[in-house]
């Protein structure tokens, strides 16, 4: 099982959804890995270069107030992609054993896809070796009010006692 945890920001409003575990966002929330602030897209890297942790690879539907924190406890790098409706919204690169944060997620319900492997090609948007493609069964809902915004904490490596399931996806169906 994997782990999905919604938090509420600003005024600590509840963002509990059926099938997910919620906990309050506070200064007491433990940070198990390095969190990297996500910068705007626009950095030019060659296809052979390994992207930096937290690099936004695709950003179409940013500009909101939601936050997604992704922890990759695995041995391989990963790319996490949020899809709203049929449109890819955002993709972020998360290096092995690292955590990345995406801020500015717009309100809405998103499917979560992720891929992991070795030798990521920025130009192709895919891993060249040992690529695995998956999708979470649960969707993430981001909501903003005048006093709060949703913060999701997502772990993309199996977690003992986790609360989310993922299933394999055909590479041709992965939102590249």
C-alpha positions as CSV (number, residue, x, y, z in Angstrom):
1,X,0.0,0.0,0.0
2,X,1.0,3.5,-0.6
3,X,0.2,6.6,1.5
4,X,-2.0,9.6,0.7
5,X,-2.6,12.2,3.4
6,X,-4.6,15.3,2.9
7,X,-3.8,18.3,5.1
8,X,-5.6,21.6,5.3
9,X,-3.6,24.8,5.2
10,X,-3.9,28.2,6.7
11,X,-6.8,27.7,9.1
12,X,-6.4,24.0,9.4
13,X,-9.8,23.2,7.9
14,X,-10.6,19.6,7.3
15,X,-9.9,18.0,3.9
16,X,-10.7,14.5,4.8
17,X,-12.0,12.4,1.9
18,X,-13.4,8.9,2.0
19,X,-10.7,6.3,2.0
20,X,-7.9,8.7,3.0
21,X,-6.2,9.5,6.3
22,X,-6.1,13.1,7.4
23,X,-3.9,14.8,10.0
24,X,-3.5,18.5,10.8
25,X,-0.9,20.6,9.0
26,X,1.2,22.1,11.7
27,X,4.8,22.9,12.6
28,X,4.8,19.5,14.4
29,X,4.5,17.6,11.1
30,X,7.7,15.6,10.9
31,X,9.9,16.1,7.8
32,X,11.4,12.8,6.9
33,X,13.2,13.9,3.8
34,X,14.5,17.1,2.2
35,X,11.9,19.3,0.8
36,X,12.8,21.3,-2.3
37,X,11.0,24.4,-3.3
38,X,9.6,24.1,-6.8
39,X,10.7,26.7,-9.2
40,X,8.9,27.8,-12.3
41,X,9.5,25.9,-15.5
42,X,11.9,27.4,-18.0
43,X,15.3,25.9,-17.1
44,X,16.9,24.4,-20.1
45,X,18.5,21.0,-19.7
46,X,19.8,18.5,-22.3
47,X,18.0,15.2,-22.7
48,X,20.9,13.4,-21.2
49,X,21.0,15.5,-18.0
50,X,19.3,14.1,-14.9
51,X,16.7,16.7,-13.9
52,X,17.1,18.3,-10.5
53,X,14.7,17.2,-7.7
54,X,11.5,19.2,-7.8
55,X,11.8,20.3,-11.4
56,X,8.5,21.0,-13.0
57,X,8.5,19.1,-16.3
58,X,5.0,20.3,-17.3
59,X,2.8,23.0,-15.9
60,X,-0.5,23.8,-17.5
61,X,-2.9,24.2,-14.7
62,X,-1.0,25.9,-11.9
63,X,-2.0,29.3,-10.4
64,X,-4.1,28.0,-7.5
65,X,-3.4,27.7,-3.8
66,X,-3.1,23.9,-3.3
67,X,0.1,22.1,-2.4
68,X,1.3,18.6,-3.3
69,X,4.3,17.1,-1.4
70,X,5.7,13.9,-3.0
71,X,8.0,11.6,-1.1
72,X,10.0,9.1,-3.2
73,X,11.6,6.6,-0.8
74,X,12.6,4.3,-3.6
75,X,15.9,3.6,-5.3
76,X,14.8,5.0,-8.7
77,X,13.9,8.5,-9.7
78,X,10.2,9.2,-10.5
79,X,7.9,11.6,-12.3
80,X,4.5,12.3,-10.7
81,X,1.7,13.7,-13.0
82,X,-1.6,15.2,-12.0
83,X,-4.4,14.9,-14.6
84,X,-7.7,16.9,-14.3
85,X,-10.4,15.5,-16.5
86,X,-8.5,14.5,-19.6
87,X,-5.9,17.3,-19.4
88,X,-2.5,16.8,-18.0
89,X,-2.1,19.6,-15.3
90,X,1.4,19.3,-13.9
91,X,4.4,16.9,-13.8
92,X,7.2,17.0,-11.3
93,X,10.5,15.1,-11.2
94,X,11.3,13.5,-7.8
95,X,14.7,12.0,-7.3
96,X,15.2,8.7,-5.5
97,X,15.1,9.0,-1.7
98,X,13.9,12.7,-1.9
99,X,10.8,14.8,-1.4
100,X,9.5,17.5,-3.8
101,X,6.8,20.0,-3.4
102,X,4.5,21.5,-6.0
103,X,2.7,24.7,-5.0
104,X,0.0,26.6,-6.9
105,X,-2.2,23.6,-7.7
106,X,-5.6,24.8,-8.9
107,X,-8.9,23.6,-7.2
108,X,-10.3,20.4,-8.7
109,X,-10.1,16.7,-8.7
110,X,-7.0,15.0,-10.1
111,X,-5.9,11.5,-11.1
112,X,-2.4,10.8,-10.0
113,X,0.0,8.9,-12.3
114,X,3.6,8.2,-11.6
115,X,6.5,6.5,-13.4
116,X,9.9,5.5,-12.1
117,X,13.1,4.1,-13.7
118,X,16.5,5.1,-14.8
119,X,17.9,7.5,-17.5
120,X,15.1,10.0,-17.8
121,X,14.8,11.8,-21.1
122,X,13.4,15.3,-20.7
123,X,12.8,15.6,-24.5
124,X,10.8,12.3,-24.6
125,X,9.3,12.6,-21.1
126,X,10.1,9.0,-20.3
127,X,12.6,6.8,-18.5
128,X,14.9,4.9,-20.8
129,X,15.6,1.9,-18.5
130,X,13.5,-0.2,-16.2
131,X,10.5,2.1,-16.5
132,X,7.4,1.3,-14.4
133,X,4.1,3.1,-15.0
134,X,1.4,3.3,-12.3
135,X,-1.8,5.2,-11.3
136,X,-3.4,5.6,-7.9
137,X,-6.9,4.3,-7.6
138,X,-7.9,7.3,-5.4
139,X,-8.1,10.8,-6.8
140,X,-6.9,14.0,-5.0
141,X,-9.3,16.8,-4.5
142,X,-7.9,20.3,-4.0
143,X,-10.2,22.9,-2.5
144,X,-9.5,26.5,-1.5
145,X,-11.7,28.7,0.7
146,X,-11.1,32.1,2.2
147,X,-9.4,30.6,5.2
148,X,-7.8,27.4,3.9
149,X,-6.3,25.5,1.0
150,X,-5.6,21.8,0.5
151,X,-2.2,20.2,1.1
152,X,-1.7,16.6,0.0
153,X,1.2,14.5,1.2
154,X,1.8,11.6,-1.2
155,X,4.3,8.7,-0.8
156,X,5.0,6.9,-4.1
157,X,6.8,3.9,-2.7
158,X,5.0,1.2,-0.8
159,X,4.4,2.0,2.9
160,X,3.5,-0.5,5.6
161,X,0.0,0.3,6.7
162,X,-0.5,2.7,3.7
163,X,-3.9,3.8,2.7
164,X,-3.8,3.9,-1.1
165,X,-3.5,1.4,-3.8
166,X,-1.9,1.8,-7.2
167,X,-2.2,-0.2,-10.3
168,X,0.0,-0.6,-13.4
169,X,-0.7,1.5,-16.5
170,X,0.1,0.7,-20.1
171,X,3.0,3.0,-21.1
172,X,0.9,4.1,-24.1
173,X,-1.8,5.3,-21.7
174,X,0.5,7.2,-19.5
175,X,0.1,11.0,-19.8
176,X,3.6,11.9,-21.2
